[in-house]
Amino acid sequence: MRDISPQEYQALIDNSRLIEQDHFGPKVLLTDDRRIVKLFRRKHFFSKALIFPPAQRFNDNAQQLQKLGIDTITVEDYGRCSDPPRELVWYPYLEGETLRALCKKPETQLSSLIEDLGAFIALLHQRGVLFRSLHWNNIVAQPSGRFALIDILDMRIQRRPLNIFQRRRNFSHLLCRHPQDLQIYQANTDVFWKGYASQAELTRQQLKNLSQRDYLLRK
């Protein structure tokens, strides 16, 4: 991890397009050469970020996903600035649209898209990917038609498929963060579970229990 001076950090901020920020400052930038710069802030002085730097974890997650055959970003570089205390990762802009943005387009075939989404989520679950920040703005529909994951820091990858409890918790993240997402899911429930069943490797009874709507509606 290379060191970035305060002057280099400020030049990066000044010469990039701001994509996302919070009240602490920039979180995501787009450079002139179409690379994304993601910035991580240490939230506490004594933090696991000292032992497991978020930029390194972000890169490790990307590499593990790629080994599993799941499309995601490819980290090209990462570094650390001491003032302000930030870690940064650089990766090429991932072409496509987020699932949420795509669902807002009147020409989108929602039924087909949601069926593909179900199959993609089942693939993640079968390959042991527990993505705690799974939501419709963290899934990109690429021009190829394949889905890809972004913002992949909050993730754990295990050697076996997720159990039913883990899958249920993951669905609550996916479906209940935004009312519009839940509304689209509810209008396309059957095709979502048709897609999910195609990749889930679960029994019919397990699928029936997993698709019960009551827990999906809980915040």
Secondary structure, DSSP 8 states (H G I E B T S, - for coil): -EEE-HHHHHHHHHTSEEEEEETTEEEEEE-TTSEEEEEEE--SSS-GGGTS-HHHHHHHHHHHHHHTT--B----EEEEEETTEEEEEEEE---SEEHHHHHTSTT--HHHHHHHHHHHHHHHHHTTEEETT--TTSEEE-TTS-EEE-S-SSEEE-SS---HHHHHHHHHHHHHSSHHHHHHHHHTHHHHHHHHHHHH---HHHHHHHT-HHHHT--
